[in-house]
Amino acid sequence: MIELLIVVAIIAVLVGVALPYFQNYVRETRITKAKHELDIIKEALIKYNTFEDKKFVGTDLNVLQGNYLQQLTYDPWGRAYEVYPASGVVRSLGPDHLDPRDDIVVDYLPSLSLVKATWVDADHNRHITASDGLRLEFTRFLLSNQSITYTNDPIAANASGPSLLFSPDVKVNLLAATSTPSVATVSELWIPITANDDTIFSPGSSTVRVASGNISLMDVSGRLANGTAGQFPGLEVIIKAD
């Protein structure tokens, strides 16, 4: 009996020592699995945005199944994965769905960048007129109701305030004041043209970029666009005709 009790005691000690390691192993395995599945969903969302030529704006990931996602599963803790198109992330609520500190979050959109500038010839007369405008497209949804300023002076672009730097040939005084959209699910900026003048800019050669002093162009999480001082460099984009 004494020998049996000693054996039981030894086993209890071993279990007590090994159990925390086993629990940590199980926890880390579940986290790894969640990250892997989030990466699969991320790739599906990227493909959707690419092939549908529009950004995913829903909250139901099931619509991706078939064309972009083979199978949508629950996370290792039995809860559905969540997508937040406005901020460009997909996430699992983690082991404790009440504590955001253990959420597993994956970005599926690149950081906010200007990627395309298009002259929209609204009246289709192949002349720049007051009915036309410039459509600027970004990689992420824009923060709502931010006033946008223009300049083609590189020195002014370094000051705090200017949002967009146009090439010197652009007549920024003939571009109407504008602001980011009033809803946080739009990634385009519309700049109206105020005059009939074919010399306002030159499609195919005039350029625009985010000014280094930008304080207004930011995504819905409040991060300033690439090209702003302190962010990643931003590309100069050629204004092209639609």
N, C-alpha and C positions, 0 to 999 in steps of 0.2 A: 504494500500500500504506500509506504514511504517513497519507494522508488518511482511508483506511478505518479505520485504527487510532484516529485522532482521533475519528471519528464513533462508533465502538464505545465508546471511553472516555467520550464525552459521554453516550451512551445509558445506560451503566452508572452514571454519576453521577446522572442523572435518575431512574433506577429506584431507586437507593439512597436518594434523597431522598424519592421518592413512596411507596415501599413501606410505611414505617411509618404514613403517613397512611392508606393503603388498608387496612392491617391494623386500625388503630383504627376506621375506618369500618365494616368488616365486623363487628368485635367489638361496636360500639355498636348496629349494626343487629340483631344477634342478641339482644342484651340487651333492646332495645325490643320485638322480636317476642315474647320470653319474657314480658315484663311484660304485653303485650297479651293473650296467651293465658291467663296467670294471672288476669287480670281477668275473662275470659270464664268460666273455671272458678269463680271467686269468685261471680259472679252465679248460676251454676248451683247452687252449694251453698246460697246464700241462698234461692233458689226452692225447693229441696228442703226446707230447714228450715221454710219458710213453709207450703208446700202439703201436706207430709206430716205437719205438726204434731208433728214430733219432730226432734231434731238428728241430723245425719249422724255415724255412729260407725264406719264402715268405713274401710278403707285402699285399696279398689279404686274408683278414679274411674270405671271403665267402667260401673258401675251407673247413672250419671247420663245415659248416652247414650240418646237417644230422647225421653224426657219433658223432660229439663232441659238436655241438652247435645247439640248437633247432631253434633259430631265431636270425638273426643279424639285429639290428636296428641302426638307426642314433642316435647321441647323442642329448640331449634335445635342442640343438641350431641348429639342422638340418644338422650337418656335420658328416662325416664318422669317426668312430674310427680308429686310426692308430696303427700299430704294428712295432716295431723296433727290429728285431731278434738279431742284433749284440749287442745291449745293454740290451736285455732281458726285454723290457718294452712295455706296451700298453698304449695308452693315448687318451684323448680328448683334443682338443684345447681350451676348456673352453668357457666362455662367450664372450671373445674378442679373436678371433683366431689370432690376430696380436701380442698379448702380451704374451710371453712365461711364464710370472710370474703367470698367472692364469690357466695354463695348469694343467690338472688332470692326474697324472702319476701313474701307478701301475706296480710294478715288478712282472713278472711271473716266473722268474728264481731265484733260490737261489744264494747267493753270491758265488764268484768263489772258488771252492774247488776241490781238487784232489779226485776222487771217485773210480777209477779203474786203476790197473796196470796189463798189460798182456804181457807175453812172446809170441811173434808170431814166431812159428816154420815154417819159410818160406819154407824150403826144406822138411818138414815133416819127418825128420829122427829121431826125438825125442832126438836130441843132440843140444847143444847150439853151433852155428856156426856163421861165419862172414856174412852169408846171413840173419841171424835172426835180431830181434830188439825188443825193448820194446815199447809198445803203452800205453801212459798215457792218461786217459780220465778225463775231467773236466766238471763242471756243466754249465759253460758259455763259450762263444767264447773268444779266447785269443787275446790279443793285438799283432799286427803283428811284425815280425822281431826283437824279443828280444832274445839275446844270453843267453843260459841256462848253468849254471855251476853245477857241482856235487861235493859232498863230503860225506864221512862217518865219519867225525870227528865232534862230537857235538860242540866242541869249535869253529871250523871254521864256523859251521852252524850259530852261533850267530853273526858272523861278517857280515858286509854289503857286499853283493855280491853273495854268494852261493844261488842257486835257489832250489836245491833238496838235501835232506839228505837221503842217503841210509843206511841200516843197515851195521854193521861192516864187515859182510862176503862178501859184494858185492865188486868186483874188478872194482872200478869206472874208473881206468885207461884204461880199455878195453871197455869202452863205448865211442862212438865217440861224438865229440862236435855236438851240435844241436842248433836250434833256433825255436822260435814259428813260425807258418805258415805265409806265405806272404800275406794271405788274412784274413780279420777279421770275417770270417764266419766259422771258424774251431775251435772245442773244444778239439782237440786231439794233443798230442805231440809225435813225433816219435824219438826214440833214437836208432841209429844203433849200432850193436855189431861189434867189430873189429877183433875178434879172434875165433878160434875153441877151446873152452874150457868149459867143463861142470861145472867147478867150479867158473865161473864168478858170478853166483848167484844160489840160490836154490829155484826153483819154489815151492810155498806153504809155505815157511818160510821167505825168504828174504823180506825186506820191503823198502818202499820209502815214504817220506812225503815232504811237502814244508818246506824248511829251514826257521828258524826264521829271518835270515839275508837276505832273498830274496828281490831282487830289480827288477827282470825281469818278473816273472810270474804275470801278471795282466790282467784284462779283458779290453775290448775295451774302457771302460769309464776311465781307468787308476787306478782302485782300485786294490791293491795288493791282492794276493790269501790268503785265510784263512790259518793260520799257520805262516804267516809272523808276526813279532813283531808289535803290535798295531792293528792287525786284530783279527777276531774270531779264536779260536783254530782250528788247522787242524788235521785230522785223519791220523794215520799211515796206509798205504795201503799195503796189502800183494801182492807180485808179483805172479800171477797165470798163468798157461799155458792156451793157447787158445783152 
